[in-house]
Amino acid sequence: MARKDSIKKLRATLLKRRDALIRSAIGDLSLLQGKPSKTGDVLDAVADTVQAELNSQLLEVEGRELEAIDAAIQRLDEGKYGDCESCKKPIPLTRLRAVPYARECIGCHRLAEKRKSHPAAMMSRMFDSYQADTA
């Protein structure tokens, strides 16, 4: 019974986060669609371009999180929420509280990262090819 109550609370957490992401995305979109200022010098134009790129990247990250949250809400509606998609065992509540849209238990998630076929492994691949400055 305690797990069911915790999962109900997690639904509320997911819905709150989804609403916050939507509000944030609307703000980011309005910033991206805003007209560039015609006043200022080259540095102002560069700063505006950098800010637009940052807003665009943030919008992309928020969009991926929003998709994950929507998928978690769908799993809740289907009664599949909280079970690891790989091993089918219940995902510990501590993991779900930390990452409420988690699809895998931490063990299966780590195995997937090691296989480097998991989207989360892309960051480690990027750093594997990075060459540090020696000078």
C-alpha positions as CSV (number, residue, x, y, z in Angstrom):
1,M,0.0,0.0,0.0
2,A,2.8,2.4,0.8
3,R,4.3,2.0,-2.8
4,K,0.9,2.9,-4.3
5,D,0.7,6.0,-2.2
6,S,4.2,7.0,-3.2
7,I,3.4,6.5,-6.8
8,K,0.3,8.7,-6.5
9,K,2.6,11.4,-5.1
10,L,5.0,10.9,-8.0
11,R,2.2,11.5,-10.4
12,A,1.6,14.9,-8.8
13,T,5.4,15.6,-9.0
14,L,5.4,14.6,-12.7
15,L,2.4,16.8,-13.5
16,K,3.9,19.8,-11.6
17,R,7.2,19.4,-13.5
18,R,5.4,19.0,-16.8
19,D,3.5,22.2,-16.2
20,A,6.7,24.0,-15.2
21,L,8.5,22.8,-18.4
22,I,5.6,23.9,-20.6
23,R,5.6,27.4,-19.0
24,S,9.4,27.5,-19.5
25,A,9.2,26.3,-23.1
26,I,6.6,29.0,-23.9
27,G,9.0,31.6,-22.5
28,D,12.0,30.2,-24.4
29,L,10.0,30.1,-27.6
30,S,8.9,33.7,-27.2
31,L,12.5,34.7,-26.7
32,L,13.6,32.9,-29.8
33,Q,10.8,34.4,-31.9
34,G,11.5,37.9,-30.7
35,K,12.9,40.3,-33.2
36,P,16.6,41.0,-32.9
37,S,17.4,44.5,-31.7
38,K,18.7,46.8,-34.4
39,T,20.5,49.0,-31.9
40,G,23.9,48.3,-30.4
41,D,27.2,47.2,-31.8
42,V,28.7,44.0,-33.0
43,L,29.3,42.7,-29.5
44,D,25.6,43.2,-28.7
45,A,24.7,41.2,-31.8
46,V,27.1,38.4,-30.8
47,A,25.7,38.4,-27.3
48,D,22.1,38.1,-28.7
49,T,23.2,35.3,-31.0
50,V,24.8,33.4,-28.1
51,Q,21.8,33.9,-25.9
52,A,19.5,32.6,-28.7
53,E,21.7,29.5,-29.1
54,L,21.6,28.9,-25.4
55,N,17.8,29.3,-25.3
56,S,17.5,26.9,-28.3
57,Q,19.6,24.2,-26.6
58,L,17.7,24.6,-23.3
59,L,14.5,24.3,-25.2
60,E,15.8,21.0,-26.8
61,V,16.7,19.6,-23.4
62,E,13.4,20.6,-21.8
63,G,11.6,19.0,-24.8
64,R,13.3,15.7,-24.2
65,E,12.5,15.8,-20.5
66,L,8.9,16.7,-21.4
67,E,8.7,13.7,-23.7
68,A,10.0,11.5,-20.9
69,I,7.5,12.9,-18.4
70,D,4.6,12.3,-20.9
71,A,5.8,8.7,-21.4
72,A,5.9,8.2,-17.6
73,I,2.4,9.6,-17.2
74,Q,1.2,7.2,-20.0
75,R,2.9,4.3,-18.1
76,L,1.0,5.4,-15.0
77,D,-2.3,5.4,-16.8
78,E,-1.5,1.9,-18.2
79,G,-0.4,0.5,-14.9
80,K,3.1,-0.1,-16.0
81,Y,4.8,2.7,-14.1
82,G,7.6,1.9,-11.7
83,D,8.6,-1.4,-13.3
84,C,12.0,-1.7,-15.0
85,E,11.5,-2.1,-18.8
86,S,14.6,-4.3,-18.9
87,C,14.4,-6.7,-16.0
88,K,10.7,-6.1,-15.2
89,K,11.4,-5.8,-11.4
90,P,10.0,-2.8,-9.5
91,I,12.2,0.3,-9.7
92,P,13.1,1.4,-6.1
93,L,11.2,4.3,-4.9
94,T,14.4,6.2,-4.1
95,R,15.3,6.1,-7.8
96,L,11.8,7.1,-8.8
97,R,11.9,10.1,-6.4
98,A,15.2,11.2,-7.9
99,V,14.2,10.6,-11.5
100,P,10.4,10.2,-11.6
101,Y,10.4,9.4,-15.3
102,A,13.0,6.6,-15.0
103,R,12.3,3.6,-17.2
104,E,15.0,1.3,-15.8
105,C,16.3,0.4,-12.4
106,I,19.8,1.7,-11.7
107,G,21.5,-1.7,-12.4
108,C,19.9,-2.0,-15.9
109,H,20.6,1.6,-16.6
110,R,24.3,1.2,-15.8
111,L,24.4,-2.0,-18.0
112,A,22.9,-0.1,-20.9
113,E,25.4,2.7,-20.5
114,K,28.3,0.2,-20.6
115,R,26.9,-1.2,-23.8
116,K,27.1,2.3,-25.2
117,S,23.9,1.8,-27.0
118,H,22.0,3.8,-24.5
119,P,21.4,7.6,-25.2
120,A,23.0,8.5,-21.8
121,A,26.2,6.9,-23.0
122,M,26.7,9.5,-25.8
123,M,28.2,12.0,-23.3
124,S,30.8,9.5,-22.2
125,R,31.7,8.8,-25.8
126,M,32.2,12.5,-26.4
127,F,34.6,12.7,-23.5
128,D,36.4,9.5,-24.6
129,S,37.5,11.2,-27.8
130,Y,38.4,14.5,-26.1
131,Q,42.1,15.4,-26.2
132,A,43.3,17.5,-23.2
133,D,45.8,20.3,-23.8
134,T,49.3,19.2,-22.8
135,A,50.9,22.7,-22.9
